[in-house]
Amino acid sequence: MNNLEGNPGVKRFETTLDVNSLIKAFQNFNQAATSLASSYQKLEQRVEQLTAELEEKDHQLYSRLRELDRASRYITTLLDTISSGVIAIDLDGRITMFNRMAGELLGRAPENAVDRNYDEVMGKDYLQSGALYTLHYGPELRAVEKVLPATGIRVESSTTWVVDSMGNRVGLIEMFDDVTSLRRLEERVEHHQTLAALGEMAAAVAHELRNPLAGIGGFAALLREDLPAQSDQIELVERIIEGVHSLDRLAGNLLFLTRETKVARASFDPRELVREVVLLLRSEVKQKKLPVRIDMVMPEESIMMAADKELLRMMLTNLGRNALQAMERKGVVTFRVIWRLLANRVDLIVEDEGKGIPPENLDKLFNPFFTTRSEGTGLGLAMVKKAVDLHKGQLRVESEVDIGSRFTATLPIRHVLPPAQPLLEEQPPDSSAYQS
């Protein structure tokens, strides 16, 4: 052993062996480094590729989010512009969407409704109608009519399930439309149909009534002529004749309301017509000794208007007499004329300081036979309304109980003719029209 250690050949052999191992290890290291560098390069390329793909996906996701945001804004804007109230709820009954019209109909701002429970906003009537009824019991509702609790508006409500792509139910939508005006219009149409039927019957009765009235009036006039001048029976005959005239006027008024009337337009100054009507009413006031004054407020300028003078005379006379009948104490009835030249209009106004009209009677004021007086027929204001309508005008009434009333008839100054119809192309004469 010691001999081997002291032998130089052995040392050289060991040195050579160490160098070869080192060289081999270095070569392995170089190969590993080269492989590692190659792997690192591939990893870098992969990272770059993944980074590029990630950026592309991120760009696509951002684009999708922008599209989704635009679509969401578009849907929100669309829902806010439609005339129907729209409410969406989730399966827990919590409101997730509440459009502008729903807010108007319910008197609640949308931001104060979203994320609240449905019954907090709509009321606890879901057992009869509404989204919670469908949520609890399943069937969708169609055109169920109900009254909104917050505002008292009558609406028609419908519900629809919202499902996802797999067909699973994820929520509900309720839509409701305001039908208050529609119901009022239906009531008005039904009322007008009833009035039309009554009008036809009244016209027939009035027409048949006039012939015997004429006979009664004629015989009563003959009877008065035959009675002695000092006879006590003359007063009774006069009452008969007066009653005949009253019935004849009533029959004429009914025929005026029910029959088609043509407007006989002529040019005149409405101020002169007002003066004539006021002169007549002042004589009636003086004769009945009423504590009422009748005034006129009119512009200085004279402007001629094209209208049916007799129809407007009847209109102003009826309005004036109504004003006098409304005066239960001393007061003033005022006739006004106001020119609205730029609008081609004139306002004929009759004001009184009478007892006024209760608000519940304003809508019925111009209906035939409606009256609050025991001795009235209820035809005067209906005739006024027809006279204004025949002139394509507007009639407005403003009244306050215990203060007085104002009736304003706005009429065109100049009659505007409808546009001329286009001339048809000339057609060759039909020879068959001349054949015998």
Number of C-alpha atoms within 10 A of each C-alpha: 6 6 7 10 10 10 11 11 11 12 13 11 10 12 12 12 12 12 11 12 12 12 12 12 12 12 12 12 13 12 12 12 13 12 12 14 12 12 12 13 12 12 13 12 12 12 13 12 12 12 12 12 12 13 12 12 12 12 12 12 12 12 12 12 12 12 12 12 12 12 12 12 12 12 12 15 13 11 19 18 12 12 13 21 23 23 25 23 26 19 13 12 19 19 23 18 18 26 24 23 24 23 19 13 20 19 12 17 15 17 13 11 22 19 15 15 17 24 16 11 16 17 13 14 14 16 12 11 19 27 29 25 17 22 21 12 9 11 12 18 16 14 13 14 17 18 14 17 14 13 12 12 16 20 21 17 23 21 26 18 19 15 12 9 6 6 8 10 13 13 21 23 22 22 20 25 20 20 15 15 11 11 12 11 12 12 12 12 12 12 13 14 12 11 17 13 12 14 19 16 13 18 21 15 14 20 15 12 14 18 12 11 18 14 12 15 20 14 14 20 15 12 13 19 11 10 13 10 10 7 9 10 13 18 11 12 19 14 12 16 20 13 14 21 15 12 16 20 14 16 21 16 17 22 20 15 21 19 11 9 12 8 14 11 15 12 14 16 14 23 23 11 16 22 15 14 20 21 13 12 17 17 11 14 17 12 9 9 9 16 14 19 14 18 16 16 13 17 12 7 8 12 15 14 21 19 23 18 19 14 20 21 18 16 23 23 21 19 23 24 15 16 24 24 13 19 20 13 12 11 17 18 24 19 25 17 19 15 17 14 12 6 9 15 18 22 20 23 23 24 23 27 25 25 19 19 20 11 12 8 12 12 9 13 18 20 18 19 16 17 18 12 10 7 7 11 13 18 20 23 20 20 22 23 21 20 25 18 14 15 20 12 17 14 19 11 16 14 20 15 13 12 12 20 21 20 21 19 25 22 23 21 22 15 15 9 6 6 6 6 6 6 6 6 6 6 6 6 8 8 7 7 7 7 6 4
